[in-house]
Amino acid sequence: MKKTIRLVALAATALLGAATLTGCGDDNDNGGGDAGGGFPADALIGVSLPQQTSENWVLAERLFENGLRDAGFSYVVQFANDGVTEQQNQIDAMIERGARVFAIGAIDGAQLGPQLERAHSEGILIIAYDRNLTATTNVDLYVAFDNFQVGVYQGTALLQGLEELKGSAPWNIELIAGSADDANALPFFNGAMSVLQPAIDAGDLVVVSGQTEFGQVSTDGWLAANAQNRMDTIIAGFYDDGTPLDGILSPNDTLGRAALTAAASAGLPNPVVTGQDAEVESVRLVFEGVQFQTIYKDTRALVTETIRQINLAQGGNAFATNDVVPNGEIDVPTFFLPPISVTQTNACAAFEGDPILEGVWSDFC
Ligand code: BGC
């Protein structure tokens, strides 16, 4: 009940802000997916990105700058490489500068509450970009690739790779998850475990270290060094007696390469390793058959979709949605794009025409 009242109040405040700007109102009061009453075509759009923990974020910066400029908006696009406090300060400054829409890729989606509340009270529309904003009612739209599906693909690929490359079950595996403060890390892990847990229960997969809980396998800051240290320790503790390490679930390419490095430096045969992001170095490894799989989430598509949504809002239209994702406070209206699972088999077809991957693509296709 309390939540409902707050929601309506916030929606009303957001609408008031938008109406003040444009001189016209909007009768949409659903408090979510609400794009307000439109705003000037050259309005300031604030894009707040996290640390550069993977190539997708680096690409997003340039794509947002070019896309927003081409769409006629003013823009500010910033990384928060120094952490949560810097991201909070940057968002505060964007409010001061009069932004009309935020696209936020949060370092920690639960740590921006006061900034988001203030932004909403000023009528700023808030889009969670790639990572959801959690523990807040102040988010209007979430635009991302389907994170749970990413995990399902990773779990499926791990099993497929084990079947193709590591003889018959049972297989020994280890698990790596992303950074616990990133709202994406748990859905990635849960998606993968929805596939792997039944095989663990059936005895086809054995997590030799016994580390199967998200809290045990997550990787602070998505940092390769943290994942590699953990794998080094596990390998030294559980696999130095010749126990085969057949596969490693990795939530992204950066950590996947760290896992491969840990295995190689311990002199182990190449395990089946999953990934995500289709980073240049990992795409090469997939073509070479070293990394078994990656997930292609074309950053161009995600940025283009986000700007399409901003354009809808600019014209006073509601955001387009095809899903909802609960964030602990509300069901966030969501637009999901489909991720693509890529192994050596479909890599040529999947990556054809991507300018970032053209160099490596042309070496193999
Ligand atoms: C993104 C992934 C990325 C990870 C680390 C996640 O939120 O969805 O694509 O690999 O952050 O940067």
Residues whose N, C-alpha, C, O or C-beta is under 5 A from the ligand:
A	BS01	BGC	T53 S54 N56 D130 R131 D182 N184 W222 N252 Q276 D277
